Amino acid sequence: MQPKSKTNARNRVLSQWRGIDYAPLEIARITPARLPGEMLPALMKELRLETRQAEAEVIKVWNASIDPVVTAHAQPVNLHKGTLFVKVDSSVWLTEIVRYRRKEIVERLQHSFGKSVVQKISFRIG
């Protein structure tokens, strides 16, 4: 094995002679390949696929089980730590939903997903 300074000098000379620095590609070739099964769990966690899937399911159930008049004016935006955030298009509908329909909506969503997934709902004008 060559000393580090000779290796660096060699790489510099080769990259000048070639006109391209191949050092990153050579390092990539040295790095051992990994099986997809080893990489997949970390990738899914990084992309937050489970969270996105849960949010998509909430939207599906929202549109299927909540009164169409309500869904025309309110749509779920985010699900975070048991709180479903819902965007409402006007203050009139916000008042209507919070006063008269909140309990029914929470019960239907909890019936579909369980009490641990949707613990409470936060309505906001948006």
KAUR-V380536 format. One record per residue. RES is the residue in three letters. PSI is psi as a letter, one per 30 degrees, with the letter a starting at -180 (999 if undefined). OMEGA is omega in whole degrees, -180 to 180 (none if undefined). NEAR is the number of other C-alpha atoms within 10 Angstrom. Layout:
# KAUR-V380536
((RES PSI OMEGA NEAR) (RES PSI OMEGA NEAR))
This chain:
# KAUR-V380536
((MET k -178 4) (GLN l 175 8) (PRO l -174 7) (LYS e -178 9) (SER e 178 9) (LYS e 179 10) (THR e 179 12) (ASN e 178 13) (ALA e 179 11) (ARG e -180 13) (ASN e 179 15) (ARG e -180 15) (VAL e 179 13) (LEU e -180 15) (SER e 176 14) (GLN e -178 11) (TRP e -179 10) (ARG f -175 10) (GLY f -180 9) (ILE k 177 10) (ASP j -180 15) (TYR g -176 13) (ALA e 179 14) (PRO e 179 9) (LEU e 179 10) (GLU e 177 10) (ILE e 179 9) (ALA e 178 11) (ARG f -180 10) (ILE e -179 9) (THR k -177 9) (PRO k 178 7) (ALA k 178 8) (ARG l 178 8) (LEU k 178 8) (PRO e 179 9) (GLY f 178 8) (GLU e -175 9) (MET f -172 10) (LEU e -180 11) (PRO e 179 11) (ALA e 179 11) (LEU e 179 12) (MET e 178 12) (LYS e 180 11) (GLU e -180 9) (LEU f -180 11) (ARG h -177 11) (LEU e 180 12) (GLU e 179 11) (THR e -180 15) (ARG e 178 13) (GLN e 178 11) (ALA e 179 15) (GLU e 178 17) (ALA e 178 16) (GLU e 179 14) (VAL e -180 22) (ILE e 178 15) (LYS e -179 11) (VAL e 178 14) (TRP e -177 21) (ASN f -178 17) (ALA e -171 11) (SER f 180 13) (ILE k -180 15) (ASP k -179 12) (PRO f 177 12) (VAL e 178 8) (VAL e -178 18) (THR f 176 15) (ALA f -176 11) (HIS f -178 14) (ALA k 179 23) (GLN k 177 18) (PRO k -178 20) (VAL e -173 16) (ASN l 174 19) (LEU j -176 21) (HIS j 177 11) (LYS h 175 11) (GLY f 179 13) (THR k 176 15) (LEU k 179 22) (PHE k -175 17) (VAL k 178 19) (LYS k 180 18) (VAL k -172 23) (ASP f 179 15) (SER l 179 14) (SER f 178 12) (VAL e 179 10) (TRP e 176 15) (LEU e 179 21) (THR e 179 14) (GLU e -177 13) (ILE e -177 19) (VAL e -177 14) (ARG e -168 10) (TYR f -172 10) (ARG f -176 15) (ARG e -177 17) (LYS e 179 13) (GLU e -180 12) (ILE e 180 20) (VAL e -180 17) (GLU e -180 16) (ARG e 180 15) (LEU e 178 22) (GLN e 176 16) (HIS e -179 11) (SER e -172 16) (PHE f -175 15) (GLY l -175 12) (LYS f -178 14) (SER f -178 11) (VAL e 179 18) (VAL j -180 21) (GLN e 178 15) (LYS l -179 21) (ILE k 176 19) (SER j -179 14) (PHE k 179 20) (ARG k 177 15) (ILE k -178 13) (GLY 999 none 11))
